[in-house]
């Protein structure tokens, strides 16, 4: 067998997206397509960009925000627009937790059973948008279903505008985590779990408590990066409660944890829980930090991105602009966070334009 | 539709091969086709034949079953006998994940009565079973609005059973009602089969045959908490419920079950499962290419191009896929037909230019490669390397890791491929026919971690210290 072949050509997001788009252009029947993407905001963006590439093939979006047991039955009664190009199903990470629980869940098991039935009710491809852990769960729990996929499209999480997180330092952590291989990441998780266990055994001094909050936050982020929200949530909540015990209400340290929890809730679509936390974080930072501190810009970006998710463009604009002002004063042009903020602002206006176009 | 789109849609991985697409690969698999194996056993059977059929997910089982069905429908066999195929995809009747053998029995009854009605105009008379099933109608009748006009009572069953699908509570009630009488259920069912057989004889049939597809896809049975335990529950613990059926049946069973519980299956079903192996692309030594296998895979690709050219003509293979690309496709799939289909589809979507180039294949299969790299645990590389360099290429089934690798098609099962008619020693046939040999999936072989693990093993072999 040939040994000098290119083993795995580097595929960037654009190429993978084009590959997916071309698949939709070619397909004239039911096919199963699996997309792996951890970050919900990247996923939403990619779905939009995909539709832009195949404007003549309307995508039917189905957000499954709550527990479901049988995808086939749901699709059986769903109304599909004429000439539908593909059905996009996503959001299962909001109610499917990791590991065996997902593998053995009725939702996943039923996929195996109903595998041959989808072709009878869908005239077009079915695209499942899944974080990595769910892709695995389906591969292990419904191997027959998984095996008929006509394509597996893997997207890494990018530097997108609302990769929101507690602080810029935290943002660097998040970026680093997204760049890890699964093995490295699992090793970090194992290390963090061990550290946490050790710290729990030690007496409750304020430095131990701080370290504990830090490790909880790190562990939470390791899970958050994989869209394992069920696992991240309790960790973030505990970190926040520890910090609140040892610092005053207005201390900037609590802002980090407030922000983390807010981002988590936002990713889960729990907007009513997210907003107050974002607001509190911003207020704390305004009070306790210097006027042009970049972390204030971070909070402004977070809150603005949150309003964008709710399509509240008017509320978001002044916040994005203020964030831009702050970073222009306090960070150099090459600083990645300043570049990120610039990109955020650009993307914001593009999205606003599109929103105005669609609703007119 | 243009050629590329036509080829793309002709390679749908989920569909069994149509009559036109089906290619007999038995000489390349090293085993007979299902049809040949089953029919030869059928001829010799004095009792109801419970035939076990297995193979990797995606190896071509449904295609083989369809091919058998077609052969039977087309008429008499060489021995002059005619059999009526009652093909049943078990999961057509079930769309909930927890399955009991009773569900299967109902499904069989439904399909039987439907086929007999439609294809042979045989009406089965009222009996206990029909009366019981009428009782079930009571559970459904209230909410269900049947628009079918006058259908004989038993012909209703298929429709009603499909309606059972959508209502798990009702289904539980039905199960309860029937399970208290399973012995009676079997007895009545077998009476019906006997009657059917006699009626069929009047029409020139010798008997009927029940190919049951998709049983291997059942992942949850009773309280078993994973796939394998469920399979054990269904096929082994509850085997009597299946073997008491007095009819010639083909059961599709999962490959891992067939390998791990060969003895138990033998005891309960009276025979070893027939394994449909991968198409051989290389001999046991790993480096000699198997031309027959490669040729068959090429033919499979060729057949998918039927009608894809201008004015529904069939283009030649090299006009659509370059020779380089064909070679790479065959190399990449390791004889796993579904993978071949998937890689071909992915290549079509990865490039707009025909003939498809080698680069298109490489680009297209990237997702698959990426996905499988995440599946392989760190300690598996060494095990894979050990399998690869071993003389016998046997699989240690005691080792759970190897079993998982087999299930995930990271390790593929082949036959050593000596044609039966080349052997003149009775004993040899028995041994060789059953001897499976295992290979690491060709794509996995390309990973640097694998190559490294192999290198380490080879060095320690040549430098024993």
Boltz contact constraints between the chains, C-beta under 6 A:
constraints:
  - contact:
      token1: [A, 1]
      token2: [B, 331]
      max_distance: 6.0
  - contact:
      token1: [A, 6]
      token2: [B, 362]
      max_distance: 6.0
  - contact:
      token1: [A, 7]
      token2: [B, 446]
      max_distance: 6.0
  - contact:
      token1: [A, 8]
      token2: [B, 369]
      max_distance: 6.0
  - contact:
      token1: [A, 9]
      token2: [B, 362]
      max_distance: 6.0
  - contact:
      token1: [A, 9]
      token2: [B, 363]
      max_distance: 6.0
  - contact:
      token1: [A, 11]
      token2: [B, 366]
      max_distance: 6.0
  - contact:
      token1: [A, 19]
      token2: [B, 349]
      max_distance: 6.0
  - contact:
      token1: [A, 19]
      token2: [B, 350]
      max_distance: 6.0
  - contact:
      token1: [A, 22]
      token2: [B, 349]
      max_distance: 6.0
  - contact:
      token1: [A, 23]
      token2: [B, 349]
      max_distance: 6.0
  - contact:
      token1: [A, 26]
      token2: [B, 5]
      max_distance: 6.0
  - contact:
      token1: [A, 26]
      token2: [B, 8]
      max_distance: 6.0
  - contact:
      token1: [A, 26]
      token2: [B, 349]
      max_distance: 6.0
  - contact:
      token1: [A, 28]
      token2: [B, 9]
      max_distance: 6.0
  - contact:
      token1: [A, 29]
      token2: [B, 9]
      max_distance: 6.0
  - contact:
      token1: [A, 72]
      token2: [B, 95]
      max_distance: 6.0
  - contact:
      token1: [A, 106]
      token2: [B, 97]
      max_distance: 6.0
  - contact:
      token1: [A, 109]
      token2: [B, 97]
      max_distance: 6.0
  - contact:
      token1: [A, 109]
      token2: [B, 219]
      max_distance: 6.0
  - contact:
      token1: [A, 109]
      token2: [B, 220]
      max_distance: 6.0
  - contact:
      token1: [A, 110]
      token2: [B, 97]
      max_distance: 6.0
  - contact:
      token1: [A, 112]
      token2: [B, 217]
      max_distance: 6.0
  - contact:
      token1: [A, 112]
      token2: [B, 219]
      max_distance: 6.0
  - contact:
      token1: [A, 113]
      token2: [B, 91]
      max_distance: 6.0
  - contact:
      token1: [A, 113]
      token2: [B, 95]
      max_distance: 6.0
  - contact:
      token1: [A, 113]
      token2: [B, 97]
      max_distance: 6.0
  - contact:
      token1: [A, 114]
      token2: [B, 95]
      max_distance: 6.0
  - contact:
      token1: [A, 143]
      token2: [B, 57]
      max_distance: 6.0
  - contact:
      token1: [A, 144]
      token2: [B, 57]
      max_distance: 6.0
  - contact:
      token1: [A, 144]
      token2: [B, 217]
      max_distance: 6.0
  - contact:
      token1: [A, 147]
      token2: [B, 57]
      max_distance: 6.0
  - contact:
      token1: [A, 147]
      token2: [B, 58]
      max_distance: 6.0
  - contact:
      token1: [A, 148]
      token2: [B, 13]
      max_distance: 6.0
  - contact:
      token1: [A, 148]
      token2: [B, 14]
      max_distance: 6.0
  - contact:
      token1: [A, 150]
      token2: [B, 13]
      max_distance: 6.0
  - contact:
      token1: [A, 150]
      token2: [B, 345]
      max_distance: 6.0
  - contact:
      token1: [A, 151]
      token2: [B, 346]
      max_distance: 6.0
  - contact:
      token1: [A, 152]
      token2: [B, 367]
      max_distance: 6.0
  - contact:
      token1: [A, 152]
      token2: [B, 368]
      max_distance: 6.0
  - contact:
      token1: [A, 152]
      token2: [B, 371]
      max_distance: 6.0
  - contact:
      token1: [A, 153]
      token2: [B, 367]
      max_distance: 6.0
  - contact:
      token1: [A, 154]
      token2: [B, 367]
      max_distance: 6.0
  - contact:
      token1: [A, 154]
      token2: [B, 370]
      max_distance: 6.0
  - contact:
      token1: [A, 182]
      token2: [B, 374]
      max_distance: 6.0
